[in-house]
C-alpha cells in the first residue's frame, strides 16, 4: 500500500544513495521531473520515494512525497491523492475532539478496537447527519479503564 504526504521545505534529500544531501529548495527540476516526480532518498529513511513539486493555490510550493513506484504517478494524480488525504485529516481531528477518544485508557490493541470503533461510528453519524441535530449535544462519551460508554442524556 502506498502513501502520499507533504514535506516541510527544510527537509534534506539525496538524489542517489551515495550523493550528498541537499535542501529541497536547492534541487534543479526539468519539465519531465516536474510532471513525473523525482526519485529521492530522505535522510534517516531506508527507502526511496518519488518527490513532486506542486504549486499551491497561494503561489507557494508544496513538496509531496509518495512511495509509489517510479513513473507510475503524475503531478495531477498526486494532487488528487493529496486532496483525498487531506479530507481524512479533519475527520481524525473531529474524531478526537467530538468523542474524546484520546481519553481511552486501554493499552492493548484488542481492548482499543471497540471503544475507538464506537467513537468512529459516532463521528461519522455527526458528520453525515445520521444523528438528528437536536440530539447531537445530548451525546457524551466518557472513558473508564478499558471501557468506553456512549450515553444519550435526556
C-alpha positions in Angstrom: 0.0 0.0 0.0 1.3 3.4 -0.9 1.4 6.6 1.0 1.2 10.3 -0.1 2.2 13.1 2.3 3.6 16.6 2.3 7.1 17.5 3.4 8.3 20.7 5.0 10.6 22.9 2.9 13.5 22.5 5.3 13.9 18.7 4.7 17.1 17.5 3.1 17.1 14.8 0.4 19.6 12.8 -1.7 19.2 12.0 -5.4 21.3 8.9 -5.2 22.2 6.7 -2.2 25.9 7.8 -2.4 25.4 11.5 -3.1 25.3 14.3 -0.5 22.1 15.6 1.0 20.7 18.9 -0.3 17.7 21.1 0.8 14.5 20.8 -1.3 14.8 24.4 -2.5 18.3 23.6 -4.0 17.0 20.9 -6.3 17.0 21.7 -10.0 13.9 20.5 -11.8 13.4 19.7 -15.5 10.0 19.8 -17.2 9.8 16.0 -17.2 10.7 15.8 -13.5 8.0 18.4 -12.7 5.4 16.2 -14.4 6.6 12.7 -13.2 8.4 13.5 -10.0 12.0 13.0 -8.8 13.3 9.8 -7.2 14.9 10.7 -3.9 16.0 9.4 -0.6 15.1 11.2 2.6 17.7 11.3 5.4 17.0 8.7 8.1 14.6 6.6 5.9 15.6 3.3 4.4 13.6 3.5 1.2 13.4 5.7 -1.9 10.4 7.8 -2.8 9.0 10.0 -5.5 9.1 13.7 -4.8 6.7 16.1 -6.5 7.0 19.9 -6.6 3.4 21.3 -6.8 2.4 24.9 -6.9 -0.2 25.6 -4.2 -3.2 27.9 -4.7 -1.4 30.8 -2.9 1.6 30.5 -5.2 3.8 28.7 -2.7 5.3 25.3 -3.4 4.0 22.1 -1.8 6.5 19.3 -1.6 4.6 16.0 -1.9 6.3 12.6 -1.5 5.0 9.1 -2.2 6.3 5.6 -2.2 4.5 4.6 -5.4 6.9 3.1 -8.0 8.8 5.5 -10.1 7.0 6.6 -13.3 3.5 5.5 -12.2 2.3 8.8 -10.9 1.9 12.3 -12.4 1.7 15.6 -10.7 -2.0 15.8 -11.4 -2.6 12.3 -9.9 -0.5 13.2 -6.8 -2.5 16.4 -6.3 -5.8 14.4 -6.5 -4.5 11.8 -4.0 -3.2 14.6 -1.7 -6.6 16.2 -1.7 -8.2 13.0 -0.6 -5.6 12.5 2.1 -6.4 16.0 3.4 -10.1 15.2 3.8 -9.1 12.4 6.2 -7.1 14.7 8.4 -10.2 16.9 9.6 -12.1 13.6 10.1 -9.5 12.4 12.5 -9.4 15.7 14.3 -13.2 15.7 14.7 -13.0 12.1 16.0 -10.6 13.2 18.8 -12.4 16.5 19.6 -16.0 15.4 19.5 -15.8 12.0 21.1 -12.9 12.1 23.5 -11.3 9.0 22.0 -7.9 10.1 23.2 -9.1 9.6 26.8 -9.4 5.8 26.3 -7.1 4.3 28.8 -6.9 0.9 27.0 -3.3 -0.2 26.3 -3.7 -3.3 24.3 -4.8 -3.1 20.7 -7.6 -5.7 21.2 -9.1 -3.6 24.0 -9.0 -0.4 21.9 -10.9 -1.7 18.9 -14.5 -1.5 20.3 -14.2 1.9 22.0 -12.4 3.6 19.2 -14.7 1.9 16.6 -17.7 3.3 18.5 -16.2 6.7 18.5 -15.6 6.5 14.8 -19.2 5.5 14.2 -20.5 8.4 16.3 -18.2 10.8 14.4 -19.5 9.6 11.0 -23.0 9.9 12.3 -22.5 13.5 13.3 -20.6 14.3 10.1 -23.2 12.8 7.7 -26.3 13.7 9.6 -27.3 10.3 10.9 -27.7 11.7 14.4 -30.6 14.3 14.5 -29.3 17.8 15.1 -31.4 18.2 18.2 -29.8 15.2 19.8 -26.1 15.9 18.9 -25.5 17.9 22.0 -27.0 15.2 24.2 -24.5 12.5 23.4 -21.5 12.2 25.6 -18.6 9.8 25.6 -16.6 9.0 28.7 -13.9 6.6 29.4 -13.2 4.2 32.2 -10.3 1.8 32.2 -10.7 -0.4 29.1 -14.4 0.6 28.7 -15.9 3.4 26.7 -19.6 4.0 27.2 -21.8 6.1 24.9 -24.7 7.6 26.7 -27.7 9.5 25.5 -28.7 12.2 28.0 -32.3 13.4 28.2 
